[in-house]
């Protein structure tokens, strides 16, 4: 099973001395697209006013432009440790055992805006870029990434994909039609039976789900196997819209 996660706007600073090595990231065939986006991001950072405008940063957030300027020379850390926020706080990868972290590295991909999908343990720097940002000098990110990422996933050919990304990031790399997959939504059911999608708890539930998977490391190669594991784990999954699965909390 391959699990696709969204990134987070907030990042943990610092890291190891080693800098970004694009050819060594997961899906190395994406290197040309990665280099194009990174070059545009670094170039934009040279003009702080323009960068603040394009990235929609407040005056208090302008310090993040320096992260983009140093993207290619800054310290790195595993992607799953770089991101913070509700989902990644619930996942809390730093407290997992070594086998659980290795499982994340083998089964979890985080879809970043500047680098596309990266493995959970791929080392990346801090940055500021959202899926909907249009960088000067290159096409919109959806045009840069969508076909290239779909093709990369098709070549990797995972047996089953659990897509936990937001819709904005799913659009940057749709799962190939020929690969069995399901898009997960987190919902709650009111007393009257009405189904309501969640926001904050959506992210928390997804992070907690991935943590439990990493701890238990089940062999899941199909939707049926995911359902069996969820039932045994006391999780409630039910059919949602076409191609979707609801996690009821």
C-alpha positions in Angstrom: 0.0 0.0 0.0 1.1 3.5 -0.8 -0.3 6.4 1.4 -0.3 9.9 -0.1 -0.3 12.7 2.4 -0.6 16.5 1.9 2.1 18.8 3.2 1.6 21.4 5.9 2.0 25.2 5.6 4.0 25.2 8.8 7.5 23.6 8.9 10.0 22.8 11.6 13.2 24.9 11.2 16.8 23.6 11.1 18.0 20.1 10.2 21.2 18.3 9.3 24.1 19.8 7.5 23.4 17.8 4.3 21.7 19.9 1.6 18.9 19.0 -0.8 20.0 16.3 -3.3 17.2 16.3 -5.9 18.4 13.2 -7.8 18.2 11.1 -4.7 14.6 11.9 -3.9 11.9 9.3 -4.5 10.6 9.3 -8.1 13.9 10.6 -9.6 12.2 11.0 -13.0 10.6 14.1 -11.6 14.0 15.8 -11.3 13.5 18.2 -14.3 10.2 19.5 -12.9 11.7 19.8 -9.4 14.6 21.8 -10.7 12.3 24.1 -12.7 10.1 24.8 -9.7 13.0 25.2 -7.3 14.8 27.6 -9.6 11.7 29.7 -10.0 11.1 29.8 -6.2 14.7 30.8 -5.5 14.7 33.4 -8.2 11.5 34.9 -6.8 13.1 35.2 -3.3 15.6 37.6 -4.7 12.9 40.3 -4.8 11.3 40.3 -1.3 8.4 42.5 -2.2 7.5 40.4 -5.2 7.9 37.2 -3.2 5.6 38.5 -0.4 3.0 39.5 -3.0 3.1 36.2 -5.0 3.2 34.0 -1.9 0.6 36.1 -0.2 2.7 36.7 2.9 1.9 39.2 5.7 4.6 41.4 7.1 5.2 39.0 10.0 5.6 36.1 7.5 8.2 37.8 5.3 11.1 36.0 7.2 10.0 32.8 5.4 11.2 34.3 2.1 14.7 33.6 3.4 13.9 29.9 3.5 13.1 29.9 -0.2 16.3 31.9 -1.0 18.4 29.2 0.7 16.4 26.3 -0.6 19.3 24.6 -2.3 21.9 25.3 0.5 19.8 25.0 3.7 19.9 22.1 6.2 17.5 19.3 5.6 15.6 16.8 7.6 13.2 13.9 6.7 10.0 15.3 5.2 7.8 13.6 7.8 9.7 15.5 10.5 9.9 18.8 8.6 6.2 19.4 8.5 4.2 20.4 11.6 0.6 21.2 12.1 -2.4 19.1 13.1 -1.9 16.1 10.9 1.8 15.7 11.5 1.5 16.4 15.2 -1.0 13.5 15.4 1.4 11.3 13.4 4.3 12.4 15.7 6.8 10.5 13.6 9.7 11.5 15.8 8.4 9.3 18.6 7.9 6.2 16.5 10.2 3.2 16.7 12.9 2.6 14.1 10.8 -0.2 12.4 7.8 2.1 12.3 9.8 4.9 10.7 11.2 2.5 8.1 7.6 1.6 7.3 6.8 5.2 6.8 9.8 5.6 4.5 8.6 2.6 2.4 4.8 3.3 2.4 4.2 7.1 2.9 4.7 9.8 0.3 4.1 13.5 1.1 3.1 15.7 -1.8 5.1 19.0 -1.6 4.5 22.0 -3.9 8.1 22.6 -4.9 9.3 19.0 -5.1 6.2 17.0 -5.9 5.8 13.7 -4.1 8.7 12.8 -1.7 9.1 9.8 0.5 8.5 10.3 4.2 12.2 10.0 5.0 13.5 12.0 2.1 15.5 14.9 3.4 14.1 18.3 2.4 14.7 22.0 3.5 12.2 24.4 5.0 10.3 26.5 2.4 7.1 28.5 1.7 5.0 27.5 -1.3 1.4 26.5 -1.6 -0.3 24.3 -4.2 -2.2 27.2 -5.7 0.7 29.6 -6.0 1.7 30.7 -9.5 5.4 31.3 -9.7 6.8 33.8 -12.3 8.5 32.1 -15.2 6.9 28.7 -15.1 3.3 27.4 -15.7 0.9 27.0 -12.9 1.9 24.1 -10.6 -1.0 21.9 -11.6 0.4 22.0 -15.2 3.9 21.4 -14.0 3.1 18.4 -11.8 -0.2 16.7 -12.7 0.8 14.6 -15.7 4.4 14.0 -14.5 3.3 12.8 -11.1 0.6 10.6 -12.5 3.1 9.0 -14.9 5.6 8.5 -12.0 3.0 6.8 -9.9 2.0 4.6 -12.9 5.7 3.5 -13.3 6.0 2.8 -9.6 2.8 0.7 -9.9 1.8 0.3 -6.2 -0.8 -2.4 -5.6 -3.1 0.0 -3.8 -3.1 3.7 -3.0 -4.8 5.4 0.0 -5.1 9.0 -0.9 -5.2 11.3 2.2 -4.3 14.5 0.4 -6.4 17.6 0.2 -8.2 18.2 -3.1 -5.7 20.9 -4.0 -2.7 18.5 -3.8 -4.6 15.6 -5.3 -5.0 17.8 -8.4 -1.2 18.2 -8.6 -0.9 14.4 -9.2 -4.0 12.3 -9.8 -3.6 8.6 -9.1 -3.5 6.7 -12.4 -6.8 5.2 -13.4 -5.3 1.7 -13.6 -4.1 1.6 -10.0 -6.6 0.6 -7.3 -7.1 3.5 -5.0 -9.5 5.2 -2.7 -9.7 8.9 -1.5 -10.3 9.1 2.2 -12.6 11.7 3.8 -13.1 12.1 7.6 -16.7 12.7 8.6 -19.0 12.6 11.5 -22.6 11.4 11.5 -25.2 13.4 13.5 -28.0 11.8 15.5 -30.4 12.4 12.6 -28.1 10.6 10.2 -26.7 13.7 8.5 -23.0 13.3 7.4 -20.7 16.3 8.0 -17.1 16.6 6.7 -14.6 17.8 9.3 -11.7 20.2 9.1 -9.4 20.2 12.2 -10.4 16.7 13.2 -10.0 15.6 9.6 -6.3 16.3 9.8 -5.9 14.9 13.2 -7.7 11.7 12.3 -5.6 11.2 9.2 -2.4 11.7 11.2 -3.6 9.2 13.9 -4.5 6.7 11.2 -1.1 6.8 9.6 0.6 6.5 13.0 -1.5 3.4 13.9 -0.6 1.9 10.5 3.1 2.5 11.1 2.9 1.0 14.5 1.1 -2.1 13.4 2.6 -2.4 9.9 -0.1 -4.5 8.4 0.2 -5.9 4.9 -2.5 -4.1 2.9 -2.7 -4.5 -0.9 -6.4 -3.8 -1.5 -9.4 -1.9 -0.3 -10.8 -5.1 1.2 -7.6 -5.7 3.2 -7.8 -2.1 4.5 -11.4 -2.7 5.6 -10.4 -5.9 7.4 -7.6 -4.2 9.2 -9.8 -1.2 10.1 -12.5 -3.4 11.5 -9.9 -5.2 13.7 -8.4 -1.9 14.8 -11.8 -0.6 15.8 -12.0 2.0 13.1 -15.2 2.7 11.2 -14.9 2.9 7.4 -17.9 3.2 5.1 -18.5 3.8 1.4 -18.6 7.5 0.5 -19.0 9.0 -3.0 -17.7 7.1 -6.0 -14.0 6.3 -5.5 -14.1 7.6 -1.9 -14.1 6.1 1.6 -15.4 7.8 4.7 -13.6 7.4 8.1 -16.3 8.1 10.6 -15.2 9.7 13.9 
